[in-house]
Amino acid sequence: MRVAFVLGTTSGGTGRHVRMLVEGLIRRGHRVVVVGPGSVEEQFSFEETGARFVEAPMSDRPHPVNDLRAVLAIRRVTKDADVVHAHGLRAGALAGLGLWGRSASRVPLVVTLHNALTAGGLIGVVYGGLERIVARRADQVLVVSPDLGERMRVLGAREVGPAVVPAPVPRAARRSPQEVRAELGAGRRPIVLTVARLAQQKGLETLLDAARGPWAGEDETPLFAVAGDGPLLGELRRRIEAEALPVVLLGNRDDVPDLLAAATVVVWASRWEGQPLSVSEALMVGRPVIATAVGGVPDLLAGAGILVPYGDVAALRGAVQDVVGDGAEAARLAAAAARRGAELPDADEAVESVLNVYGRSRQHE
């Protein structure tokens, strides 16, 4: 089978997911081409897998000239494909436009939606237009959360199904928890870890509100450690310093398994998440998890963690206090996380899942 992937700008989970699918398809003897901006080839090295990479100027914002060039590139590159699989809303909409108008040799289009919009205004209007293009043009839409699926059905998508987005098996920690604690200056304090891009979607203002306390005493005040980088770095740093919050910003880290092993609990305060790889990794290594009940997180946890409403500072702080103050509760959550982590799908299941989707899409033609 000849599969063409279309991918927009990404620096995280979407790119890793596509790389995993590309590797799996090539191992099974399929021919793969990836179309996207040069930055994704630089970061994810698709050609190392045996795929062909074709650069197309796709950005995360509308750009009439570049968008037209991307549509024409997609149309040219996919003319011999058996199926086109786009990842992300902009990539899906551009792929839909690139395939529009074909009749005798129409290529089925599958679109995986990895994210939801959490901002309004003009961006929201543009996003809504892209959603409608995807709903009308895609033969199948795969979604990482039930709310995205419902949105696509309302907009008239022909067929909607769940996306299987596994996390890679985390490597073993290379340092002991004691070494990590010493680096962070945690002393005897509990460590509350967050692994997230420093961006609006991640609800980090709520995390900082929760970190403010009150806490019982200095030794019982958790150290909130945030691993990640992003556009809110300066704003968050200024607030942490101004309010003397017990929060340390660690920047991008290549030792997340070490941080997870040292964490008392791992927390996400996000406005929205699909199937975040960082949450899957925490489950797979058996760490207690607290997260907001948004998007695909409740299905991902399946009871193996504490869910709190988004934006509820008191509920988030209370959940942290319950875990860091009760060793038995922390141990129960850790065991539940490990059980759930062992149930999560792997890369082979994800590849088999998309092959089944491709087969159904081609039968509809």
Contacts in CASP RR format, 6 or more apart in sequence:
PFRMAT RR
TARGET T0000
AUTHOR 0000-0000-0000
METHOD contacts of the structure
MODEL  1
MRVAFVLGTTSGGTGRHVRMLVEGLIRRGHRVVVVGPGSVEEQFSFEETG
ARFVEAPMSDRPHPVNDLRAVLAIRRVTKDADVVHAHGLRAGALAGLGLW
GRSASRVPLVVTLHNALTAGGLIGVVYGGLERIVARRADQVLVVSPDLGE
RMRVLGAREVGPAVVPAPVPRAARRSPQEVRAELGAGRRPIVLTVARLAQ
QKGLETLLDAARGPWAGEDETPLFAVAGDGPLLGELRRRIEAEALPVVLL
GNRDDVPDLLAAATVVVWASRWEGQPLSVSEALMVGRPVIATAVGGVPDL
LAGAGILVPYGDVAALRGAVQDVVGDGAEAARLAAAAARRGAELPDADEA
VESVLNVYGRSRQHE
1 25 0 8 1.000
1 30 0 8 1.000
1 31 0 8 1.000
1 82 0 8 1.000
1 83 0 8 1.000
1 358 0 8 1.000
2 30 0 8 1.000
2 31 0 8 1.000
2 32 0 8 1.000
2 33 0 8 1.000
2 80 0 8 1.000
2 81 0 8 1.000
2 82 0 8 1.000
2 83 0 8 1.000
3 25 0 8 1.000
3 30 0 8 1.000
3 31 0 8 1.000
3 32 0 8 1.000
3 33 0 8 1.000
3 81 0 8 1.000
3 82 0 8 1.000
3 83 0 8 1.000
3 84 0 8 1.000
3 85 0 8 1.000
3 358 0 8 1.000
4 32 0 8 1.000
4 33 0 8 1.000
4 34 0 8 1.000
4 35 0 8 1.000
4 77 0 8 1.000
4 78 0 8 1.000
4 81 0 8 1.000
4 83 0 8 1.000
4 84 0 8 1.000
4 85 0 8 1.000
4 107 0 8 1.000
5 18 0 8 1.000
5 21 0 8 1.000
5 22 0 8 1.000
5 32 0 8 1.000
5 33 0 8 1.000
5 34 0 8 1.000
5 35 0 8 1.000
5 84 0 8 1.000
5 85 0 8 1.000
5 86 0 8 1.000
5 87 0 8 1.000
6 34 0 8 1.000
6 35 0 8 1.000
6 36 0 8 1.000
6 56 0 8 1.000
6 74 0 8 1.000
6 78 0 8 1.000
6 84 0 8 1.000
6 85 0 8 1.000
6 86 0 8 1.000
6 87 0 8 1.000
6 91 0 8 1.000
6 92 0 8 1.000
6 94 0 8 1.000
6 95 0 8 1.000
7 14 0 8 1.000
7 15 0 8 1.000
7 18 0 8 1.000
7 34 0 8 1.000
7 35 0 8 1.000
7 36 0 8 1.000
7 40 0 8 1.000
7 58 0 8 1.000
7 86 0 8 1.000
7 87 0 8 1.000
7 88 0 8 1.000
7 91 0 8 1.000
8 36 0 8 1.000
8 37 0 8 1.000
8 40 0 8 1.000
8 58 0 8 1.000
8 60 0 8 1.000
8 87 0 8 1.000
8 88 0 8 1.000
8 90 0 8 1.000
8 91 0 8 1.000
9 37 0 8 1.000
9 39 0 8 1.000
9 40 0 8 1.000
9 58 0 8 1.000
9 59 0 8 1.000
9 60 0 8 1.000
10 40 0 8 1.000
10 87 0 8 1.000
11 43 0 8 1.000
13 114 0 8 1.000
13 277 0 8 1.000
14 87 0 8 1.000
14 88 0 8 1.000
14 114 0 8 1.000
14 115 0 8 1.000
15 40 0 8 1.000
15 43 0 8 1.000
15 44 0 8 1.000
15 87 0 8 1.000
16 44 0 8 1.000
16 168 0 8 1.000
16 277 0 8 1.000
17 87 0 8 1.000
17 114 0 8 1.000
17 165 0 8 1.000
17 350 0 8 1.000
18 34 0 8 1.000
18 44 0 8 1.000
18 46 0 8 1.000
18 87 0 8 1.000
19 44 0 8 1.000
19 45 0 8 1.000
19 46 0 8 1.000
19 49 0 8 1.000
20 166 0 8 1.000
20 168 0 8 1.000
20 347 0 8 1.000
20 350 0 8 1.000
20 351 0 8 1.000
21 85 0 8 1.000
21 350 0 8 1.000
21 351 0 8 1.000
21 354 0 8 1.000
22 32 0 8 1.000
22 34 0 8 1.000
22 46 0 8 1.000
22 49 0 8 1.000
22 51 0 8 1.000
23 49 0 8 1.000
23 347 0 8 1.000
24 347 0 8 1.000
24 348 0 8 1.000
24 351 0 8 1.000
25 32 0 8 1.000
25 351 0 8 1.000
25 355 0 8 1.000
26 32 0 8 1.000
26 49 0 8 1.000
26 50 0 8 1.000
26 51 0 8 1.000
28 351 0 8 1.000
28 355 0 8 1.000
32 49 0 8 1.000
32 50 0 8 1.000
32 51 0 8 1.000
32 52 0 8 1.000
33 51 0 8 1.000
33 52 0 8 1.000
33 53 0 8 1.000
33 54 0 8 1.000
33 77 0 8 1.000
33 78 0 8 1.000
33 81 0 8 1.000
34 40 0 8 1.000
34 41 0 8 1.000
34 46 0 8 1.000
34 51 0 8 1.000
34 52 0 8 1.000
34 53 0 8 1.000
34 54 0 8 1.000
35 53 0 8 1.000
35 54 0 8 1.000
35 55 0 8 1.000
35 56 0 8 1.000
35 73 0 8 1.000
35 74 0 8 1.000
35 77 0 8 1.000
35 78 0 8 1.000
36 53 0 8 1.000
36 54 0 8 1.000
36 55 0 8 1.000
36 56 0 8 1.000
36 58 0 8 1.000
36 70 0 8 1.000
36 91 0 8 1.000
37 55 0 8 1.000
37 56 0 8 1.000
37 57 0 8 1.000
37 58 0 8 1.000
37 59 0 8 1.000
38 53 0 8 1.000
38 55 0 8 1.000
40 46 0 8 1.000
41 47 0 8 1.000
41 53 0 8 1.000
41 55 0 8 1.000
46 53 0 8 1.000
47 53 0 8 1.000
54 73 0 8 1.000
54 77 0 8 1.000
55 73 0 8 1.000
56 69 0 8 1.000
56 70 0 8 1.000
56 73 0 8 1.000
56 74 0 8 1.000
56 77 0 8 1.000
57 63 0 8 1.000
57 66 0 8 1.000
57 69 0 8 1.000
57 70 0 8 1.000
58 66 0 8 1.000
58 67 0 8 1.000
58 70 0 8 1.000
58 90 0 8 1.000
58 91 0 8 1.000
58 94 0 8 1.000
59 66 0 8 1.000
60 90 0 8 1.000
62 126 0 8 1.000
67 94 0 8 1.000
70 94 0 8 1.000
71 94 0 8 1.000
71 97 0 8 1.000
71 98 0 8 1.000
72 98 0 8 1.000
74 84 0 8 1.000
74 94 0 8 1.000
74 95 0 8 1.000
74 97 0 8 1.000
74 98 0 8 1.000
74 99 0 8 1.000
75 98 0 8 1.000
75 99 0 8 1.000
78 84 0 8 1.000
78 95 0 8 1.000
78 98 0 8 1.000
78 99 0 8 1.000
78 107 0 8 1.000
79 105 0 8 1.000
79 107 0 8 1.000
81 107 0 8 1.000
82 107 0 8 1.000
82 358 0 8 1.000
82 362 0 8 1.000
83 107 0 8 1.000
83 108 0 8 1.000
83 109 0 8 1.000
83 110 0 8 1.000
83 358 0 8 1.000
83 359 0 8 1.000
83 361 0 8 1.000
83 362 0 8 1.000
84 95 0 8 1.000
84 99 0 8 1.000
84 107 0 8 1.000
84 108 0 8 1.000
84 109 0 8 1.000
84 110 0 8 1.000
85 109 0 8 1.000
85 110 0 8 1.000
85 111 0 8 1.000
85 112 0 8 1.000
85 354 0 8 1.000
85 358 0 8 1.000
86 92 0 8 1.000
86 94 0 8 1.000
86 95 0 8 1.000
86 96 0 8 1.000
86 109 0 8 1.000
86 110 0 8 1.000
86 111 0 8 1.000
86 112 0 8 1.000
86 138 0 8 1.000
87 111 0 8 1.000
87 112 0 8 1.000
87 114 0 8 1.000
88 111 0 8 1.000
88 112 0 8 1.000
88 113 0 8 1.000
88 114 0 8 1.000
88 115 0 8 1.000
89 113 0 8 1.000
89 115 0 8 1.000
89 127 0 8 1.000
89 130 0 8 1.000
89 131 0 8 1.000
89 134 0 8 1.000
90 130 0 8 1.000
91 111 0 8 1.000
92 109 0 8 1.000
92 111 0 8 1.000
92 130 0 8 1.000
92 133 0 8 1.000
92 134 0 8 1.000
92 137 0 8 1.000
92 138 0 8 1.000
93 129 0 8 1.000
93 130 0 8 1.000
93 133 0 8 1.000
93 134 0 8 1.000
93 137 0 8 1.000
95 109 0 8 1.000
95 111 0 8 1.000
95 137 0 8 1.000
96 109 0 8 1.000
96 133 0 8 1.000
96 134 0 8 1.000
96 137 0 8 1.000
96 138 0 8 1.000
97 133 0 8 1.000
97 137 0 8 1.000
99 106 0 8 1.000
99 107 0 8 1.000
99 109 0 8 1.000
99 137 0 8 1.000
100 137 0 8 1.000
106 365 0 8 1.000
108 139 0 8 1.000
108 140 0 8 1.000
108 358 0 8 1.000
108 361 0 8 1.000
108 362 0 8 1.000
108 364 0 8 1.000
108 365 0 8 1.000
109 137 0 8 1.000
109 138 0 8 1.000
109 139 0 8 1.000
109 140 0 8 1.000
109 361 0 8 1.000
110 138 0 8 1.000
110 139 0 8 1.000
110 140 0 8 1.000
110 141 0 8 1.000
110 142 0 8 1.000
110 354 0 8 1.000
110 357 0 8 1.000
110 358 0 8 1.000
110 361 0 8 1.000
111 134 0 8 1.000
111 138 0 8 1.000
111 140 0 8 1.000
111 141 0 8 1.000
111 142 0 8 1.000
112 141 0 8 1.000
112 142 0 8 1.000
112 143 0 8 1.000
112 144 0 8 1.000
112 163 0 8 1.000
113 134 0 8 1.000
113 141 0 8 1.000
113 142 0 8 1.000
113 143 0 8 1.000
113 144 0 8 1.000
113 148 0 8 1.000
113 149 0 8 1.000
113 152 0 8 1.000
113 163 0 8 1.000
114 144 0 8 1.000
114 163 0 8 1.000
114 165 0 8 1.000
114 274 0 8 1.000
115 144 0 8 1.000
115 201 0 8 1.000
115 272 0 8 1.000
115 274 0 8 1.000
116 145 0 8 1.000
116 147 0 8 1.000
116 148 0 8 1.000
116 151 0 8 1.000
116 272 0 8 1.000
116 274 0 8 1.000
116 295 0 8 1.000
117 123 0 8 1.000
117 124 0 8 1.000
117 127 0 8 1.000
117 128 0 8 1.000
118 200 0 8 1.000
118 201 0 8 1.000
118 271 0 8 1.000
118 272 0 8 1.000
119 200 0 8 1.000
131 151 0 8 1.000
131 152 0 8 1.000
131 155 0 8 1.000
132 155 0 8 1.000
134 141 0 8 1.000
134 152 0 8 1.000
134 157 0 8 1.000
135 141 0 8 1.000
135 152 0 8 1.000
135 155 0 8 1.000
135 156 0 8 1.000
135 157 0 8 1.000
136 155 0 8 1.000
136 156 0 8 1.000
138 157 0 8 1.000
138 158 0 8 1.000
139 158 0 8 1.000
139 159 0 8 1.000
139 361 0 8 1.000
139 364 0 8 1.000
140 158 0 8 1.000
140 159 0 8 1.000
140 160 0 8 1.000
140 161 0 8 1.000
140 357 0 8 1.000
140 360 0 8 1.000
140 361 0 8 1.000
141 149 0 8 1.000
141 152 0 8 1.000
141 157 0 8 1.000
141 159 0 8 1.000
141 160 0 8 1.000
141 161 0 8 1.000
142 160 0 8 1.000
142 161 0 8 1.000
142 162 0 8 1.000
142 163 0 8 1.000
142 354 0 8 1.000
142 357 0 8 1.000
143 149 0 8 1.000
143 152 0 8 1.000
143 160 0 8 1.000
143 161 0 8 1.000
143 162 0 8 1.000
143 163 0 8 1.000
144 162 0 8 1.000
144 163 0 8 1.000
144 165 0 8 1.000
144 274 0 8 1.000
144 275 0 8 1.000
144 296 0 8 1.000
145 273 0 8 1.000
145 274 0 8 1.000
145 275 0 8 1.000
145 295 0 8 1.000
145 296 0 8 1.000
145 299 0 8 1.000
146 295 0 8 1.000
146 296 0 8 1.000
146 299 0 8 1.000
147 295 0 8 1.000
147 296 0 8 1.000
148 274 0 8 1.000
148 295 0 8 1.000
149 157 0 8 1.000
149 160 0 8 1.000
149 161 0 8 1.000
152 160 0 8 1.000
153 160 0 8 1.000
159 360 0 8 1.000
163 275 0 8 1.000
164 345 0 8 1.000
164 349 0 8 1.000
164 350 0 8 1.000
164 353 0 8 1.000
164 354 0 8 1.000
165 275 0 8 1.000
165 277 0 8 1.000
165 350 0 8 1.000
166 280 0 8 1.000
166 344 0 8 1.000
166 345 0 8 1.000
166 346 0 8 1.000
166 347 0 8 1.000
166 349 0 8 1.000
166 350 0 8 1.000
167 277 0 8 1.000
167 278 0 8 1.000
167 280 0 8 1.000
167 281 0 8 1.000
167 284 0 8 1.000
167 344 0 8 1.000
168 277 0 8 1.000
168 347 0 8 1.000
169 284 0 8 1.000
169 346 0 8 1.000
170 256 0 8 1.000
170 257 0 8 1.000
170 260 0 8 1.000
170 281 0 8 1.000
170 284 0 8 1.000
170 285 0 8 1.000
171 257 0 8 1.000
172 257 0 8 1.000
173 257 0 8 1.000
173 258 0 8 1.000
173 260 0 8 1.000
173 261 0 8 1.000
174 255 0 8 1.000
174 257 0 8 1.000
174 258 0 8 1.000
175 255 0 8 1.000
175 258 0 8 1.000
176 261 0 8 1.000
177 261 0 8 1.000
177 262 0 8 1.000
179 258 0 8 1.000
180 258 0 8 1.000
180 259 0 8 1.000
180 261 0 8 1.000
180 262 0 8 1.000
181 187 0 8 1.000
181 191 0 8 1.000
181 262 0 8 1.000
184 191 0 8 1.000
184 223 0 8 1.000
184 225 0 8 1.000
184 248 0 8 1.000
184 262 0 8 1.000
185 223 0 8 1.000
186 223 0 8 1.000
186 262 0 8 1.000
188 219 0 8 1.000
189 219 0 8 1.000
189 220 0 8 1.000
189 221 0 8 1.000
189 222 0 8 1.000
189 223 0 8 1.000
189 246 0 8 1.000
190 220 0 8 1.000
190 222 0 8 1.000
190 223 0 8 1.000
190 264 0 8 1.000
190 265 0 8 1.000
190 324 0 8 1.000
190 325 0 8 1.000
191 222 0 8 1.000
191 223 0 8 1.000
191 225 0 8 1.000
191 262 0 8 1.000
191 263 0 8 1.000
191 264 0 8 1.000
192 211 0 8 1.000
192 222 0 8 1.000
192 223 0 8 1.000
192 224 0 8 1.000
192 225 0 8 1.000
192 263 0 8 1.000
192 264 0 8 1.000
192 265 0 8 1.000
192 266 0 8 1.000
192 267 0 8 1.000
192 320 0 8 1.000
192 324 0 8 1.000
193 225 0 8 1.000
193 226 0 8 1.000
193 227 0 8 1.000
193 259 0 8 1.000
193 260 0 8 1.000
193 262 0 8 1.000
193 263 0 8 1.000
193 265 0 8 1.000
193 266 0 8 1.000
193 267 0 8 1.000
193 287 0 8 1.000
194 202 0 8 1.000
194 204 0 8 1.000
194 207 0 8 1.000
194 224 0 8 1.000
194 225 0 8 1.000
194 226 0 8 1.000
194 227 0 8 1.000
194 266 0 8 1.000
194 267 0 8 1.000
194 268 0 8 1.000
194 269 0 8 1.000
195 226 0 8 1.000
195 227 0 8 1.000
195 228 0 8 1.000
195 256 0 8 1.000
195 259 0 8 1.000
195 266 0 8 1.000
195 278 0 8 1.000
195 281 0 8 1.000
195 282 0 8 1.000
196 202 0 8 1.000
196 204 0 8 1.000
196 226 0 8 1.000
196 227 0 8 1.000
196 228 0 8 1.000
196 268 0 8 1.000
196 270 0 8 1.000
196 278 0 8 1.000
197 228 0 8 1.000
197 229 0 8 1.000
197 230 0 8 1.000
198 204 0 8 1.000
198 226 0 8 1.000
198 228 0 8 1.000
198 229 0 8 1.000
198 230 0 8 1.000
198 231 0 8 1.000
198 232 0 8 1.000
198 233 0 8 1.000
198 236 0 8 1.000
198 249 0 8 1.000
199 230 0 8 1.000
199 231 0 8 1.000
199 232 0 8 1.000
200 232 0 8 1.000
200 271 0 8 1.000
201 270 0 8 1.000
201 271 0 8 1.000
201 272 0 8 1.000
201 273 0 8 1.000
202 268 0 8 1.000
202 269 0 8 1.000
202 270 0 8 1.000
202 271 0 8 1.000
203 269 0 8 1.000
203 270 0 8 1.000
203 271 0 8 1.000
203 310 0 8 1.000
203 311 0 8 1.000
204 226 0 8 1.000
204 232 0 8 1.000
204 236 0 8 1.000
204 269 0 8 1.000
206 269 0 8 1.000
206 310 0 8 1.000
206 311 0 8 1.000
206 312 0 8 1.000
206 313 0 8 1.000
206 316 0 8 1.000
207 224 0 8 1.000
207 226 0 8 1.000
207 247 0 8 1.000
207 267 0 8 1.000
207 269 0 8 1.000
207 316 0 8 1.000
208 224 0 8 1.000
208 236 0 8 1.000
208 239 0 8 1.000
208 240 0 8 1.000
208 243 0 8 1.000
208 245 0 8 1.000
208 247 0 8 1.000
209 313 0 8 1.000
210 269 0 8 1.000
210 313 0 8 1.000
210 316 0 8 1.000
210 317 0 8 1.000
210 320 0 8 1.000
211 222 0 8 1.000
211 224 0 8 1.000
211 245 0 8 1.000
211 246 0 8 1.000
211 247 0 8 1.000
212 243 0 8 1.000
212 245 0 8 1.000
213 221 0 8 1.000
213 317 0 8 1.000
215 221 0 8 1.000
215 222 0 8 1.000
215 246 0 8 1.000
215 321 0 8 1.000
220 324 0 8 1.000
220 325 0 8 1.000
221 246 0 8 1.000
222 246 0 8 1.000
222 264 0 8 1.000
222 320 0 8 1.000
222 324 0 8 1.000
223 246 0 8 1.000
223 247 0 8 1.000
223 248 0 8 1.000
224 245 0 8 1.000
224 246 0 8 1.000
224 247 0 8 1.000
224 248 0 8 1.000
224 267 0 8 1.000
225 247 0 8 1.000
225 248 0 8 1.000
225 250 0 8 1.000
225 259 0 8 1.000
225 263 0 8 1.000
226 236 0 8 1.000
226 247 0 8 1.000
226 248 0 8 1.000
226 249 0 8 1.000
226 250 0 8 1.000
226 251 0 8 1.000
227 250 0 8 1.000
227 251 0 8 1.000
227 252 0 8 1.000
227 253 0 8 1.000
227 256 0 8 1.000
227 259 0 8 1.000
228 249 0 8 1.000
228 250 0 8 1.000
228 251 0 8 1.000
228 252 0 8 1.000
228 253 0 8 1.000
229 251 0 8 1.000
229 252 0 8 1.000
233 249 0 8 1.000
233 251 0 8 1.000
236 247 0 8 1.000
236 249 0 8 1.000
237 249 0 8 1.000
239 245 0 8 1.000
240 247 0 8 1.000
240 249 0 8 1.000
250 259 0 8 1.000
253 259 0 8 1.000
256 278 0 8 1.000
256 281 0 8 1.000
257 281 0 8 1.000
257 285 0 8 1.000
260 266 0 8 1.000
260 281 0 8 1.000
260 282 0 8 1.000
260 285 0 8 1.000
260 287 0 8 1.000
261 285 0 8 1.000
263 287 0 8 1.000
264 288 0 8 1.000
264 323 0 8 1.000
264 324 0 8 1.000
264 330 0 8 1.000
265 287 0 8 1.000
265 288 0 8 1.000
265 289 0 8 1.000
265 290 0 8 1.000
265 320 0 8 1.000
265 323 0 8 1.000
265 324 0 8 1.000
265 330 0 8 1.000
265 333 0 8 1.000
266 279 0 8 1.000
266 282 0 8 1.000
266 287 0 8 1.000
266 288 0 8 1.000
266 289 0 8 1.000
266 290 0 8 1.000
267 289 0 8 1.000
267 290 0 8 1.000
267 291 0 8 1.000
267 316 0 8 1.000
267 320 0 8 1.000
268 276 0 8 1.000
268 278 0 8 1.000
268 279 0 8 1.000
268 289 0 8 1.000
268 290 0 8 1.000
268 291 0 8 1.000
268 292 0 8 1.000
268 297 0 8 1.000
269 292 0 8 1.000
269 310 0 8 1.000
269 311 0 8 1.000
269 316 0 8 1.000
270 276 0 8 1.000
270 291 0 8 1.000
270 292 0 8 1.000
270 294 0 8 1.000
270 297 0 8 1.000
270 310 0 8 1.000
271 292 0 8 1.000
271 294 0 8 1.000
271 310 0 8 1.000
272 294 0 8 1.000
272 295 0 8 1.000
273 279 0 8 1.000
273 291 0 8 1.000
273 292 0 8 1.000
273 294 0 8 1.000
273 295 0 8 1.000
273 296 0 8 1.000
273 297 0 8 1.000
274 295 0 8 1.000
274 296 0 8 1.000
274 297 0 8 1.000
274 300 0 8 1.000
275 296 0 8 1.000
275 300 0 8 1.000
276 297 0 8 1.000
276 300 0 8 1.000
279 289 0 8 1.000
279 291 0 8 1.000
279 297 0 8 1.000
279 300 0 8 1.000
279 301 0 8 1.000
280 300 0 8 1.000
280 341 0 8 1.000
280 344 0 8 1.000
282 289 0 8 1.000
282 337 0 8 1.000
283 289 0 8 1.000
283 300 0 8 1.000
283 301 0 8 1.000
283 304 0 8 1.000
283 337 0 8 1.000
283 338 0 8 1.000
283 340 0 8 1.000
283 341 0 8 1.000
283 344 0 8 1.000
284 338 0 8 1.000
284 341 0 8 1.000
284 342 0 8 1.000
284 344 0 8 1.000
285 338 0 8 1.000
286 334 0 8 1.000
286 335 0 8 1.000
286 337 0 8 1.000
286 338 0 8 1.000
286 341 0 8 1.000
287 334 0 8 1.000
287 337 0 8 1.000
288 305 0 8 1.000
288 306 0 8 1.000
288 323 0 8 1.000
288 330 0 8 1.000
288 333 0 8 1.000
288 334 0 8 1.000
288 337 0 8 1.000
289 301 0 8 1.000
289 304 0 8 1.000
289 305 0 8 1.000
289 306 0 8 1.000
289 333 0 8 1.000
289 337 0 8 1.000
290 305 0 8 1.000
290 306 0 8 1.000
290 307 0 8 1.000
290 308 0 8 1.000
290 316 0 8 1.000
290 319 0 8 1.000
290 320 0 8 1.000
290 323 0 8 1.000
291 297 0 8 1.000
291 301 0 8 1.000
291 305 0 8 1.000
291 306 0 8 1.000
291 307 0 8 1.000
291 308 0 8 1.000
292 307 0 8 1.000
292 308 0 8 1.000
292 309 0 8 1.000
292 310 0 8 1.000
292 311 0 8 1.000
292 316 0 8 1.000
293 307 0 8 1.000
293 308 0 8 1.000
293 309 0 8 1.000
293 310 0 8 1.000
294 310 0 8 1.000
297 307 0 8 1.000
298 307 0 8 1.000
301 307 0 8 1.000
301 340 0 8 1.000
302 340 0 8 1.000
302 343 0 8 1.000
303 336 0 8 1.000
303 340 0 8 1.000
304 333 0 8 1.000
304 336 0 8 1.000
304 337 0 8 1.000
304 339 0 8 1.000
304 340 0 8 1.000
304 341 0 8 1.000
305 333 0 8 1.000
305 336 0 8 1.000
305 337 0 8 1.000
306 319 0 8 1.000
306 322 0 8 1.000
306 323 0 8 1.000
306 333 0 8 1.000
308 315 0 8 1.000
308 316 0 8 1.000
308 319 0 8 1.000
309 315 0 8 1.000
322 329 0 8 1.000
323 329 0 8 1.000
323 330 0 8 1.000
323 333 0 8 1.000
324 330 0 8 1.000
345 353 0 8 1.000
END
